[in-house]
Amino acid sequence: MVDKNEFIIVKVLEDNKSIIKYINESKNNQEERFYILNDKDNNTALVFDVDVNKNVIFIIFKNDNGDYCPIQIFAGVGYFVDTIYNSNPQKRLCYTISNETTSSLIISNFVSSCGIDLKNDFKNSEYLTTETSVKIYNKLLDSVRKYL
């Protein structure tokens, strides 16, 4: 069951091909993949219970001379797990992607509906944030399904 009170947004620079490859594999094969949080993202993730499913959005963006332009959105379900890697505690976001869009209209509507500023809303070197308006998430999914 998915906790529908809020959802997770992860921003990914389009140059990060390995992360995007895993996101695409998750969508195409309906396989679970994971995203390793950096130290700063761990602070954001601390507010979440481990092993509780949340809706997840990955926003792929390009850095166009300092302007962060969203170019693709992936949507799915994920949850956080605590792990140990090289003797260090680590938090991972495990996810399965079900939908994707490259429609500039849908992406623009989603970003403006959330009021997200890809450059300023994510603190320096953080790539994870949360949104509490689940209606926006559901509207995105409806738009993506209609667009397909």
JOPE-V169848 format. One record per backbone hydrogen bond with DSSP energy under -1.0 kcal/mol. NH is the residue of the N-H (numbers start at 1). CO is the residue of the C=O. E is the energy in kcal/mol with one decimal. If there is no record, write none. Layout:
BEGIN
NH_CO_E / NH_CO_E
END
This chain:
BEGIN
3_53_-3.0 / 7_131_-2.8 / 8_55_-2.7 / 9_129_-2.9 / 10_57_-3.0 / 11_127_-2.2 / 12_59_-2.8 / 14_61_-3.1 / 16_13_-2.6 / 17_15_-2.0 / 20_16_-1.9 / 21_17_-2.5 / 22_18_-1.9 / 23_19_-2.2 / 24_20_-2.6 / 25_21_-2.4 / 26_22_-2.3 / 27_23_-2.1 / 28_24_-3.2 / 29_25_-2.5 / 30_26_-1.2 / 33_95_-2.6 / 35_93_-2.4 / 37_91_-2.0 / 42_38_-2.0 / 45_41_-2.4 / 46_42_-1.3 / 47_44_-1.2 / 48_45_-2.0 / 51_80_-2.8 / 54_78_-3.4 / 56_76_-2.6 / 57_8_-2.6 / 58_74_-2.7 / 59_10_-3.0 / 60_72_-3.0 / 61_12_-2.4 / 62_69_-2.5 / 64_67_-3.2 / 65_63_-1.0 / 67_64_-1.4 / 69_62_-2.8 / 71_60_-3.2 / 72_60_-1.5 / 73_101_-2.5 / 74_58_-2.4 / 75_99_-2.7 / 76_56_-2.4 / 77_96_-2.2 / 78_54_-3.1 / 79_94_-2.3 / 81_92_-2.3 / 83_90_-3.6 / 85_88_-2.9 / 88_85_-1.9 / 90_83_-3.1 / 92_81_-2.6 / 93_35_-2.8 / 94_79_-2.9 / 95_33_-3.0 / 96_77_-2.5 / 98_75_-2.6 / 99_75_-2.2 / 101_73_-2.4 / 107_103_-2.6 / 108_104_-2.5 / 109_105_-2.4 / 110_106_-2.4 / 111_107_-2.8 / 112_108_-2.6 / 113_109_-2.4 / 114_110_-2.3 / 115_111_-1.2 / 116_111_-1.8 / 121_117_-3.0 / 126_123_-2.6 / 129_9_-2.4 / 131_7_-2.4 / 134_132_-1.4 / 136_133_-1.1 / 138_134_-2.5 / 139_135_-2.3 / 140_136_-2.2 / 141_137_-2.2 / 142_138_-2.4 / 143_139_-2.5 / 144_140_-2.7 / 145_141_-2.6 / 146_142_-2.1 / 147_143_-2.1 / 148_144_-1.6
END
